[in-house]
Amino acid sequence: MIFSEILIFWYLKNNRDLPWRKTKNPYFIWLSEIMLQQTRVAQGMSYYLKFTENYPTVSELANASETEVLKMWQGLGYYSRARNLHFTAKYISNELNGKFPSTFKEIIALKGIGDYTASAIASICFNENTAVVDGNVYRVLARYFGIQTPINAVAGIKEFKELAQSLLDKTQPGTYNQAIMDFGALVCKPQNPLCNECPLSESCVALQKNLTKDLPVKEQKIKVKKRYFNYLVVITNDDKTILTQRNDKGIWQGLYQFPLIETDTKINEKELITSKEFIDLFPEETTISLFNPKEIIHKLSHQHLYTNFWIVETASNQNAKIPWKTVQSFPVPVLIANFLAQFQLKK
């Protein structure tokens, strides 16, 4: 049997029972693929079910507000995915009369859709002969063929895409693409691959040369940046607080947060309350206390956020317009969502 036949044979016996596998609806396939970028299936499943229940068509997603979509997405991370999803849903609904494009070339032109997602949709929904290349595929191909070209280098991206395309089963491209992705997730895993159960083991270069742990190769990662966040959680006498929306192009665009003072290094209470930013925010008398006894380190892909939540009690504040009982309705980063959950327990 050839490579593609072995994988498809394995897949037909071992594929995971996933809701998006039971449909050819491009909207549902698109939704699942966007959600599963940077996210494990176990985590993404509940979000997929929630989205398809609340927005069963692309037009219904388009008609939702961005705030509603971000709130529904809360906890999945990488929020640009949700903003792009919403933008593209509105484009399809308004400019394409709600009809999802049916070719790879048209699909990849949509905002937030790259080569991998366009290939998945085009092959699964429209039987187009275009191969997917994601983390699972990189791993399977690098190990099986013993490829040491870095997968995040320009040459590597080109080499793996061409190889994946040459291996594609032209009679059932969607099935083959799902087979190789599932195989990478379940058998050729990043850690502790199931080589003893692998139907490709006899001809796998990495297994023969003891390179399984070394492949695929990745070029050195970007240096992680440290940032120091001090959130000011305002509580007025009439039980109101301050929430502002992040509108810059950095992390968490469109989400809400408490007033934030970012510093170059960790600071103590005295340094915080004597800073110009704090005095400008709270010219009147306040009581301040640190909520978390230990600094919270929130890790993002290229940033580590060293975070403290300061409870600021004050009689009144002209910017405090959000009743505390409504705070949970706002979309917030998971860092703040976790704080709110702990805070509500202690209130």
GUZARO-826522 format. One line per field, with one value per residue (C-alpha): residue in one letter; x, y, z. Coordinates in pm, whole numbers, plus 50000, padded with zeros to 5 digits. Example, Ala and Ser with C-alpha at 12.3 -4.5 7.8 and 13.67 -1.06 7.14 Angstrom:
BEGIN
residuo = [A;S];
u = [51230;51367];
v = [49550;49894];
w = [50780;50714];
***
This chain:
BEGIN
residuo = [M;I;F;S;E;I;L;I;F;W;Y;L;K;N;N;R;D;L;P;W;R;K;T;K;N;P;Y;F;I;W;L;S;E;I;M;L;Q;Q;T;R;V;A;Q;G;M;S;Y;Y;L;K;F;T;E;N;Y;P;T;V;S;E;L;A;N;A;S;E;T;E;V;L;K;M;W;Q;G;L;G;Y;Y;S;R;A;R;N;L;H;F;T;A;K;Y;I;S;N;E;L;N;G;K;F;P;S;T;F;K;E;I;I;A;L;K;G;I;G;D;Y;T;A;S;A;I;A;S;I;C;F;N;E;N;T;A;V;V;D;G;N;V;Y;R;V;L;A;R;Y;F;G;I;Q;T;P;I;N;A;V;A;G;I;K;E;F;K;E;L;A;Q;S;L;L;D;K;T;Q;P;G;T;Y;N;Q;A;I;M;D;F;G;A;L;V;C;K;P;Q;N;P;L;C;N;E;C;P;L;S;E;S;C;V;A;L;Q;K;N;L;T;K;D;L;P;V;K;E;Q;K;I;K;V;K;K;R;Y;F;N;Y;L;V;V;I;T;N;D;D;K;T;I;L;T;Q;R;N;D;K;G;I;W;Q;G;L;Y;Q;F;P;L;I;E;T;D;T;K;I;N;E;K;E;L;I;T;S;K;E;F;I;D;L;F;P;E;E;T;T;I;S;L;F;N;P;K;E;I;I;H;K;L;S;H;Q;H;L;Y;T;N;F;W;I;V;E;T;A;S;N;Q;N;A;K;I;P;W;K;T;V;Q;S;F;P;V;P;V;L;I;A;N;F;L;A;Q;F;Q;L;K;K];
u = [50000;50118;50149;49805;49625;49779;49669;49315;49281;49396;49160;48850;48906;49028;48892;48757;48382;48368;48058;48224;48310;47940;47888;48013;47876;48170;48056;48083;48415;48553;48434;48597;48926;48956;48874;49123;49416;49636;49362;49319;49004;48900;48905;48754;48461;48237;48302;48216;47887;47807;47876;47679;47385;47382;47486;47367;47433;47701;47438;47341;47705;47731;47431;47582;47780;48157;48119;47879;48118;48418;48220;48126;48493;48620;48873;48985;49260;49416;49118;49216;49070;48728;48747;48850;48579;48316;48453;48452;48103;47976;48157;48009;47663;47662;47884;47837;47467;47548;47704;48039;48307;48372;48732;49069;49158;48838;48851;49212;49127;48898;49032;49171;49201;49545;49673;49594;49233;49156;49295;49088;48762;48824;48915;48658;48361;48432;48664;48940;49287;49473;49677;49664;49984;49944;50151;50034;50120;50463;50541;50425;50608;50928;50955;50849;51077;51352;51333;51554;51459;51310;50931;50912;51171;51062;51237;51072;50722;50766;50924;50657;50369;50506;50561;50212;50060;50248;50117;49753;49498;49336;49027;48938;49143;48918;48934;49312;49365;49159;49342;49690;49577;49415;49715;49946;49719;49661;49964;50257;50220;50469;50562;50559;50443;50285;50554;50470;50116;50213;50125;50408;50678;50865;50959;50980;51322;51300;51230;51509;51765;51640;51542;51182;51249;51449;51194;51040;51310;51208;51422;51495;51192;51146;51270;50991;50915;50837;50562;50444;50069;49897;49518;49321;48993;48772;48490;48283;48040;47749;47909;48032;48360;48560;48597;48757;48782;49123;49121;49488;49622;49809;49688;49320;49191;48820;48816;48747;48974;49012;49231;49585;49918;50199;50550;50901;50964;50769;50653;50522;50215;50396;50544;50202;49999;50261;50279;50130;49900;49746;49704;49542;49296;49220;49257;49027;49102;49120;49195;49415;49504;49673;49425;49666;49930;50163;50231;50038;50244;50024;50211;50133;50325;50580;50501;50491;50264;50364;50036;49894;49531;49490;49153;49088;48799;48675;48361;48305;48481;48355;48471;48308;47988;47971;47756;47944;47650;47698;48075;48042;47857;48162;48415;48746;49085;49107;49354;49077;48808;49011;49047;48672;48594;48820;48698;48331;48412;48568;48304];
v = [50000;50353;50629;50787;50451;50344;50667;50654;50288;50378;50679;50486;50255;50507;50854;51066;51117;51497;51701;51886;51551;51489;51784;51932;52275;52510;52748;52472;52345;52702;52759;52439;52503;52860;52748;52461;52682;52703;52513;52146;51965;51897;52270;52386;52143;52331;52659;52503;52367;52701;52897;52664;52672;53052;53125;52831;53020;53258;53534;53494;53524;53834;53992;53956;54244;54212;54240;53942;53736;53822;53732;53396;53343;53438;53185;53054;53314;53458;53693;53818;53486;53587;53940;53806;53539;53806;54040;53763;53646;53999;54008;53675;53776;54128;54103;53740;53708;53457;53207;53068;53071;52727;52737;52752;53074;53249;53109;53211;53568;53599;53780;53552;53248;53118;52833;52559;52663;52733;52391;52217;52385;52345;51976;51866;52064;52097;51800;52029;51873;52094;51951;52076;52147;52213;52120;51759;51727;51886;51634;51326;51423;51539;51215;50973;51121;51235;51600;51837;52163;52395;52399;52772;52874;52995;52700;52455;52592;52555;52208;52062;52210;52061;51723;51726;51811;51525;51273;51384;51121;51294;51075;51170;51475;51571;51226;51208;51554;51461;51128;51278;51543;51283;51054;51331;51410;51052;50843;51060;51283;51556;51371;50993;50898;50554;50409;50051;50099;50298;50140;50344;50241;49997;50274;50574;50741;50909;50575;50396;50670;50747;51103;51100;51351;51578;51615;51835;52105;52459;52769;52947;53113;53487;53618;53640;53994;54065;54316;54435;54496;54666;54648;54892;54731;55020;54980;55288;55332;55277;54954;55074;55021;55126;54912;55035;54871;54793;54957;54939;54676;54483;54189;54158;54420;54482;54322;54510;54564;54754;55067;54949;55097;54920;54960;54860;54659;54526;54808;54818;54994;55317;55348;55280;55534;55809;55763;56038;55790;55679;56033;56145;55855;55900;56261;56192;55980;55607;55284;55041;54678;54403;54126;53852;53762;53635;53800;53630;53532;53505;53349;53438;53314;53597;53779;53704;53936;53982;54096;54238;54327;54620;54679;55053;55160;55516;55710;55804;55845;56024;55740;55465;55401;55022;54852;54558;54327;54376;54321;53952;54041;54211;54015;54019;53844;53511;53677;53911;53641;53428;53724;53792;53431;53448;53794;53692;53400;53637;53910];
w = [50000;49929;50194;50137;50125;50458;50625;50485;50584;50937;50948;50844;51142;51400;51322;51604;51633;51592;51502;51213;51055;50997;50763;50437;50529;50467;50742;51005;50868;50865;51221;51347;51167;51299;51653;51647;51548;51861;52051;52145;52031;52392;52468;52140;52132;52378;52194;51858;51996;52159;51839;51612;51852;51882;51523;51308;50982;50862;50837;51201;51302;51082;51254;51602;51750;51786;52164;52164;51952;52172;52485;52331;52238;52585;52713;52372;52336;52020;51990;51644;51524;51656;51512;51170;51187;51251;50983;50722;50822;50757;50423;50312;50432;50286;49977;49873;49963;50237;49993;50105;49828;49677;49550;49727;49545;49658;50012;50081;49979;50282;50589;50858;50629;50538;50322;50574;50647;50281;50186;50453;50347;49973;50000;50261;50132;49760;49687;49555;49529;49775;50063;50421;50612;50984;51289;51274;50905;50949;51222;51028;50710;50883;51079;50807;50539;50779;50668;50869;50696;50964;50933;51012;50750;50405;50241;50480;50429;50051;50073;50300;50100;49777;49943;50098;49760;49589;49845;49826;49725;49428;49444;49804;49909;50200;50357;50311;50465;50769;50791;50811;51062;51288;51252;51371;51663;51780;51675;51562;51867;51966;52286;52326;51975;51946;51718;51822;51688;51379;51042;50883;51131;50904;50658;50897;50871;51213;51383;51197;51275;51629;51531;51654;51934;51701;51423;51305;51329;51423;51398;51726;51879;51918;52253;52510;52627;52995;53077;53418;53457;53751;53720;53934;54035;54136;54388;54469;54757;54518;54389;54052;53872;53565;53254;52934;52593;52446;52104;52012;51772;52042;52249;52338;52096;52155;52501;52824;53122;53447;53439;53372;53473;53291;53427;53318;53636;53931;54165;54522;54662;54752;54402;54250;54448;54403;54025;53808;53633;53963;54097;53770;53791;54161;54275;54570;54875;54818;55004;54814;54879;54678;54591;54489;54749;54478;54142;53861;53556;53248;52954;52593;52290;52286;52609;52979;53178;53542;53690;54012;54082;54319;54485;54493;54718;54682;54766;54403;54072;53763;53539;53746;53551;53529;53796;53946;53882;53503;53489;53400;53078;52924;52715;52902;52868;53054;53293;53412;53391;53634;53870;53858;53944;54252;54348;54341;54574;54827;54808];
***
